[in-house]
């Protein structure tokens, strides 16, 4: 178990910590030249390193070992969600989804969205902190606010789903998602998607899904969708493993 994990996205080519990480390393933790640390690039790899220069803005290190994060997922989870009016709730989702494991988060601007802007830098900082705290090696990509109508027309060749509250021929997500495949799930704002948005999403190939009988808040629905994909894929992987052995 790693006691302290640092984040340096370019560590493989530039063996030093970014400014914020350098200051935490040298001024907060007061680590010295010769001390050993563990670094992640947020792209699936850990690095064992030794501090060679304790500069507070660009702490330099020597890499002694590199290894990949295990287990490596073969499926990708992309949640496109309309940010809540109270950004604390959206930040909570980013934190928890990063801990559970998510690849991409896109912020959607929908007809009934109450928030039109986000602080992308803050969301990224929350994701970095959650990644380090949960000792993961994958940092999700968080996309800027994107118009719903433009987003649904983007190419995505795997399982596309839309979770909404309207009366519709919805199926439970477990009956739509194909375990082990890439998943893209749309989660609407607090006022839900409009009927036009639902119809347009269906026309673009998104299948309507239900997350259960309970009515969930936006950030809860997004997290449940993320976790459900993990559970379905894990259960499928277990069945494959047991059939082999």
Rosetta blueprint (number, residue, H / E / L):
1 X L
2 X L
3 X L
4 X L
5 X E
6 X E
7 X E
8 X L
9 X L
10 X L
11 X L
12 X L
13 X L
14 X L
15 X L
16 X E
17 X L
18 X L
19 X H
20 X H
21 X H
22 X H
23 X H
24 X H
25 X H
26 X H
27 X H
28 X H
29 X L
30 X L
31 X L
32 X L
33 X L
34 X L
35 X L
36 X E
37 X E
38 X E
39 X E
40 X E
41 X L
42 X L
43 X E
44 X L
45 X E
46 X E
47 X E
48 X E
49 X E
50 X E
51 X E
52 X E
53 X E
54 X L
55 X L
56 X L
57 X L
58 X L
59 X L
60 X E
61 X E
62 X E
63 X E
64 X E
65 X E
66 X E
67 X E
68 X E
69 X L
70 X L
71 X L
72 X L
73 X L
74 X L
75 X L
76 X L
77 X E
78 X E
79 X E
80 X E
81 X E
82 X L
83 X L
84 X L
85 X L
86 X L
87 X H
88 X H
89 X H
90 X H
91 X H
92 X H
93 X H
94 X H
95 X H
96 X H
97 X H
98 X H
99 X H
100 X H
101 X L
102 X L
103 X L
104 X E
105 X E
106 X E
107 X E
108 X E
109 X E
110 X L
111 X L
112 X L
113 X L
114 X L
115 X L
116 X L
117 X L
118 X L
119 X L
120 X H
121 X H
122 X H
123 X H
124 X H
125 X H
126 X H
127 X H
128 X H
129 X H
130 X H
131 X H
132 X H
133 X H
134 X L
135 X L
136 X L
137 X L
138 X E
139 X L
140 X L
141 X E
142 X E
143 X E
144 X E
145 X E
146 X E
147 X E
148 X H
149 X H
150 X H
151 X H
152 X L
153 X L
154 X L
155 X L
156 X L
157 X L
158 X L
159 X E
160 X E
161 X E
162 X E
163 X E
164 X L
165 X L
166 X L
167 X L
168 X L
169 X L
170 X L
171 X E
172 X E
173 X H
174 X H
175 X H
176 X L
177 X L
178 X L
179 X L
180 X L
181 X L
182 X L
183 X E
184 X E
185 X E
186 X E
187 X E
188 X L
189 X L
190 X L
191 X L
192 X L
193 X L
194 X L
195 X H
196 X H
197 X H
198 X H
199 X H
200 X H
201 X H
202 X H
203 X H
204 X L
205 X L
206 X L
207 X E
208 X E
209 X E
210 X E
211 X L
212 X L
213 X L
214 X L
215 X L
216 X L
217 X L
218 X H
219 X H
220 X H
221 X H
222 X H
223 X H
224 X H
225 X H
226 X H
227 X H
228 X H
229 X H
230 X H
231 X H
232 X H
233 X H
234 X H
235 X H
236 X H
237 X H
238 X H
239 X H
240 X H
241 X H
242 X H
243 X H
244 X H
245 X L
